Amino acid sequence: MWSAAAAVTCATVGLSGAVAASAAPAKNTPATQAATSPAGGGRTVVYPRLDTANIVTNFAGGAAPVAVQQTDVLTGSARRGIPWVHSPVNTAGTRWVNLSSVFPGFVYDISLAPAPSSAATAANPLTTIGVPGGLVRVTVRKADGRIFFADCRVSIVTPLAPATCTGQTEIPPNS
């Protein structure tokens, strides 16, 4: 409820000032800000791109219907070209997971969502909500503009790691 209200509020307020000036609706270039280091020399710093998703990370039952016992919010960040995902189910010190081995190359944008039910081969399908439990879809846009996704297993039993992800798959333009 809170996030929906915040999203509506943000959508109605809009952008102004420096934020509006650096916003790129078509995402042709990353939003930037002036360097803040004393030796900045006119350099720009790319804003990190962020996204979050609520993912089922604990469920019970091997046959449908599967009961949801826990969900966790995963956060994705494309910081300095590297895709990172924060998983609270991972142990302390390993919660920020570098997925650059899954998505090689410079990453500008990142998006997280529950994987679609068609991806349920790697996890138990949760028939009550139509998505597989313990599976997050990570989608990135690279420096050349191409968009890729990978499905990653994450649960209280299987911590998020590059090895728990499928290989990247390109989403073709105009598909």
Secondary structure, DSSP 8 states (H G I E B T S, - for coil): -HHHHHHHHHHHH---HHHHHH--TT-SS--EEE--STT-TT-EEE--EEEEEEEEEEEE-SSSS-EEEEEEEEEEEEETTEEEEE-TTS-TT--EEE-TTTS-S-EEEEEEEE--GGGGGGS-EETTTTEETTEEEEEEEETTS-EEEEEEE-SSSS---GGGB---EEE-TT-
